[in-house]
Structure formats: C-alpha cells, structure tokens
Amino acid sequence: MNYSDLAPSYIRAIAPYQPGKPISELERELGITGIVKLASNENPLGASSAAIAAMQEAIKTIALYPDGNGFELKDALVKRYGVTHANVILGNGSNDLLELAARAFLAPGDRVIYSAHAFAVYALATQAVGATGISVPATPDYGHDLTAMLAAAIEHSPKMIFIANPNNPTGTFLSAEALQSFMRQLPKQILVVLDEAYNEYLPEDKRYDSVAWLKQFHNLIISRTFSKAYGLAGLRVGYALAHEQITDMMNRVRQPFNVNSVAQAAAVAALRDTSFVKKTFELNQRGMTQITDGLSKMGLKYIPSFGNFIAFHVGNANGVYRRLLELGVIVRPIGNYDMPDWLRVSIGLESENAKFLSALEKALGQQLNGESK
C-alpha cells in the first residue's frame, strides 16, 4: 500500500520548505573550497563573545532538561520590553512560533491571509492544519498591500493574518503609521501575526515600538528571533509577545522543552550585548551599500531592502544561480515566491560581498556571451 495515502490530503499537498544549500553539500558536489554562503540571511559576524561564553557554561549541565518555562530568558525579555511573563512565549526559532499560532487557533475550513511574495512558512503553517490560505497580490514594488489585505479580510472573514515587516524575501517595509491604521480598521476577532524577524536591521528613523501596541490591539502577536542580528541561527531560539489569553493557547500546543538550555543561556547573554547588535547593524548598512552600488554598476534592478539581504533581478535566474555556485558563491533562488527572474543575496563581510559581486559579473558576462554554464 501507499502509506502516504494515510496522511490527510492537505498534508500530502504540501511542498516541503527548501532551505538554503549548505557549504558542505556544495563542497561535495563540486569539489571546491573557499565557498561563500550568502543564501540564508545569517549574521556574518557569528555570535557575540558573551553568547559563546554563556553557551560554554550551559554545556556543563547539558545532561539536565532545560527550564521548560524559560524563566531567565522570559525575565530578560520582560525587563527589555516592559511586558509580563504571561505575555511571552518562547519558540524553537520564530518559525516554531508561527506554527504554534496556527496550531493553536486554526482548524480545517478557517481562512488565513498573507501577502504574495511573503515568507513561505505562512502558507505552510496554514496548510499543515488544514486551513485555507489566501494570497493577496503585492504592491508594484513587491511589498504588502495593506489596503488590499484589509479588503480581503472584510470579504473573506479570516481568522488570522500574517504580516512580515521587513518582509522576506523582498526586504520591503511598512511604516508604523500604515500598520497602526490597518490594525485600527481590522475586526478585533482577526488575529494578526506581525513577523519582525529582521527588526534589528531597521534604520533609526524607521524604528517603531510595536510592543506598546499590545495594550491597544489584543489581537496582535509579535514574533521575533535570535537567528539573525544576534547570530544564533544554529541554536534555534525565538519569542513572541501577545495578550496572555493568546500565549496561553499557544502554550497548550507547545512542546514542553521546545527551547534547549544552551539556546536559552545564549539568548539571555545575546540580548544584553547591545554593542554586538550595533556592530552587526553598522556592518549590514555598509554591506548593503557595497552590494547595491555593485548591482547598479552592472545595470541590475533590485528592491530596496530593510533587512540583511537584497533581491535583485536577472534574466536567467536559475542559470546565474548555478554559475555562481560553480564560482563558489551560494545565493538564494526565489522562484518559489513567484519571482522566477530574481535571486536573493544575504549581506556578508566586505570580502564576501566583493567575491559575490565579482562572481556575479563573471556569470552575467558568460551569459551575455552565450556560454552554456
């Protein structure tokens, strides 16, 4: 018999999430070294020394189960944001929190709204619980069209809406005023998951205090992560802030020990190391300028980004992607986001950005010369 037939039809219909190609896999495939990975929006600085020291200390008690409540990390977040412990829920990365929100509140037949070209996990989390996803067309610059999303909410009466700010993979940004206006007009029974995974990369003049909105909008869920600016992607730790009735429901479907002890210790130390986050932000700003200047010199269109990555347009994206791999640079194709002629590149160290630009110029030159590679 075909055992896949035992799974619900909505599970069988899921196309699994495809992560970025790891360096080790490419080394095996092509037999090359010195590879630069700019595909997964990771922090090129790694983790802070404070976080590494905390990990090393936590390993001493690795035989013990972690604190299932995550008290110390929650307490650090409470002190940072002025919320209560009941407003905080921890996750195995922010992906876990997106899925917990879906599992806690959605059922087969429920509707969920998200934008076209938005993070793929929104659709996956929706489909995994048998709910129906509604993708709303984006603005001409590939951003969230909040006016269209509001109209869709009125028409379809969804139970949940996912919004990414900044958005991955396009890097587009919604202002505080636009988001607040959207929330004020939205029916209060519709939950809004505001995914702020790249919040720390926002320039000073774009930053806003979404946490303060929780007092006004009880239907708001804010998700954030330690994987990006804090450099802890390998540990998988994130958090969400929401009304205590919402976190209560999410905790009911959360695994008892979903965030390991090493991750919790590292996250506490990383949260306190504000100088490292500042250094990360400044490096990202310089790298963004370096890459966008390079793309402009090559005559390539790109989407202005507020994250730690940038999407750029090339004619034969799959061909250019493959040639970049052969030249030792891993970027990310985003054809699965209905952007088949685009690639996304993460911001790296200055030398890594330079290698990418040099390889891209070679790849494009070969394409123009009609070479098959």
Secondary structure by P-SEA (a helix, b strand, c coil): ccccccccccccccccccccccaaaaaaacccccccccccccccccccaaaaaaaaaaaccccccccccaaaaaaaaaaacccccccccccccaaaaaaaaaaacccccbbbbbbccccaaaaaaaaaabbbbbbcccccccccaaaaaaaaaaaccccbbbbbcccccccccccaaaaaaaaaaccccbbbbbcccccccccccccccccccccccccbbbbbbccccccccccccccccccaaaaaaaaaacccccccaaaaaaaaaaaaaaaaaaaaaaaaaaaaaaaaaaaaaaccccccccccbbbbbbccaaaaaaaaaaacbbbbbccccccccbbbbccccaaaaaaaaaaaaaaaaaaaacccc
